């Protein structure tokens, strides 16, 4: 649930399309932690995206991620330049309707200020809401003065 009482679309979906349950606090924590440590908050110039790229040895994590957060897309494995990796991406409606509310609630400067700033930069660049992750609505960055 978001800070404004709205529910998000983060339900588990089985392969036959049956909805089971929303992710647990633990599952949300794993997602946020992996995105803080390994994720990229950016876009392609036209649309925002959150990307997670990791070595193929993390295949089990990617499989889990696609089961628990089925709105993202998994690509790969890719093999080039001596590297082998998978890439998971959250874009479009899934990003805006599911991942952004979740990150607004759980990704704060107290968790990781650098990741939080990258996340806010993506939101600013692509005009996605203005929630700071702490329940406030603002276009202000930490350390800046309010405009009048």
N, C-alpha and C positions, 0 to 999 in steps of 0.2 A: 504494500500500500504506500502511496506517496504521502508527503507531508500535508497535502491539501485534502486527503481523504479519498482520492481517486485510486482505483485499482489499476494495475498494469497488466499487460498481456504476456506474462512470463510463465504460463502454465506448461507443465510437461505434456508432450504429445507423443503418443505411441505411434508406431509405424502405420497402424491402420487409421490414424487420425483421431483416436479417442483421447479426450482430455482427462488427465489424471489429477494432478495437484500442482499448486504453485511451488516454486523452489523454496527450500528451507533457508534459514538464516545462514547455515553453514555453506550451502551451495552458492548463495549470493556472495558470501565472504570469499570463497574460492575464486569466483569470477572477478570480483573487484581486485583481489590480490594479484591475480595473474595479469589483469589489464594494467595495474599500477606498475608491475615489474617488467612486463614484456610487451605491453600493448602500445599501439600508435593511435593517436587521436588526430585525424586529419581529414583529407578528402582529395578528390580528383579535380578540383576547380569548379565542378558543377554540383556535386553532392557530397555531403559529409560521410565519413566512414570511420569505423573503429576496426583496426586490423590487429590480429594476433598472429605472429609468424614465429614458429619454433621448429627445432630439429625433429625429424621423423621419430626419434626415440621417445617423443612425447605423444605418440599416437593415441594411447589410452586416454590421455587428458582431452585430446580433441574429440574422440568418440564420446566421452562423457559430456563434454560441452555441447555437442550437437543434440544429445538426448535431453539434457536438462534445460537448455536454452535453444530450442529448435528454430527460432527465427533467423539465426545467423547462418551463413553459408560456409561450408568447408571446401577448400580447394587443395589439390595436390594428391599425392606428393610430387613436389618439383625436385628435379635433380639438375643442377648446373653450377659451374664454377667450383666444383668440389664440395658443394653443399647439397644437402637433402632436407627438405622442410615441408611442412603443411602451413596453410594460411587460412585462418578463420576470419570472416568479415561480417560486421553488422552495418547495414545500410538501409536507406529508404524508410518505409513505414515502421519496420521493426526497430530501427535505431531511434526514431523520433518518439514512437509510442511506447516502447518497452525499455530499451537500454538507457535513454536519457532520463526518464523518471527514476529508474533504479540508481543510476550514478548520481543524480541530483541529491538523492537521499543518503547515499553511502560513501561517495567520494568527496572528502572534505580536505581542506588544507591541513587539518590535524592528522589525517591518514597519510597523505603525501602531497606536500605543497607543489612540487614540480609537476606531478601527474595532474593535479587539480588545475594548475595553470594551463597545461597543454589542452586539457578537456575544455576549459572556458574559452580558450583561443579558438578551438574548433567550433564551439557553439556560436561565438561572436562572428566568426568568418562566414558561417553559413546561416546565420539568423535563426538559430534554434533556441527559443526561450531565453530567459535571462536568470534562471535560478542559480544561486551560487553553490548549492549543495548543502547549505545550512538552513534552508527554509525561507530565506529572504529572496525577494525579487529585486534585482538591481542590474545595472549595466556597469557598475563601478568595480574596479579591481582593487585588491588589497593595497593599501598605501596611497591610493589616489584620493583627491579631494572631491566632494560632491559638486556637480555642476548645478548652476541655478538657472 
